[in-house]
């Protein structure tokens, strides 16, 4: 795992992008999602065999690296939670802004794991 701290926080280190290391990181930052991670891993590996391609596995790795990045960073986790809470707001402008913010959080997290 990278010991590099982001934005001056002493956070759980950013994990390497391997299934076992991602699982350990998720166990530290969001353990209730472990069954979901295992289910989606099984699905990704089954698709990889069926399609004879590693793209489903790579997609799985990137998705979980992104989600772990959000969970390990309180700033991103708070922004994501706020955006999700407003997605179905009665005020259409608030809902649109929530969707924009949700997209921005996901993009920021994905850029961080690609760095």
MODA-V228218 format. One record per pair of residues at least 4 apart in sequence whose C-alpha atoms are under 7 Angstrom apart, sorted by the first residue. I is the first residue (numbers start at 1). J is the second residue. If there is no record, write none. Layout:
<<I:J> <I:J>>
//
This chain:
<<1:13> <1:14> <1:15> <1:16> <2:13> <2:14> <2:15> <2:16> <3:13> <3:14> <4:13> <5:9> <5:10> <5:11> <5:13> <11:72> <11:73> <12:72> <14:69> <15:21> <15:22> <15:25> <16:21> <16:22> <17:21> <17:22> <17:61> <17:65> <18:22> <19:23> <19:61> <20:24> <21:25> <22:26> <22:65> <23:27> <24:28> <25:29> <26:30> <26:31> <26:34> <26:68> <27:31> <27:34> <29:71> <29:72> <30:71> <33:37> <34:38> <35:39> <36:40> <37:41> <38:42> <39:43> <40:44> <41:45> <41:60> <42:46> <43:47> <44:48> <44:56> <44:57> <44:60> <45:49> <45:57> <46:50> <47:51> <47:56> <48:52> <48:53> <48:54> <48:55> <48:56> <48:57> <49:53> <54:58> <55:59> <56:60> <57:61> <58:62> <59:63> <60:64> <61:65> <62:66> <63:67> <64:68> <65:69> <65:113> <66:70> <66:109> <66:110> <66:113> <67:71> <68:72> <69:73> <69:109> <70:76> <70:77> <70:109> <71:77> <73:77> <74:78> <75:79> <76:80> <76:105> <77:81> <78:82> <79:83> <80:84> <80:102> <80:105> <81:85> <82:86> <83:87> <83:98> <83:99> <83:101> <83:102> <84:98> <86:94> <86:95> <86:98> <87:95> <87:98> <87:99> <88:95> <89:94> <89:95> <91:95> <92:96> <93:97> <94:98> <95:99> <96:100> <97:101> <98:102> <99:103> <100:104> <101:105> <102:106> <103:107> <104:108> <105:109> <106:110> <107:111> <108:112> <109:113> <110:114> <111:115>>
//
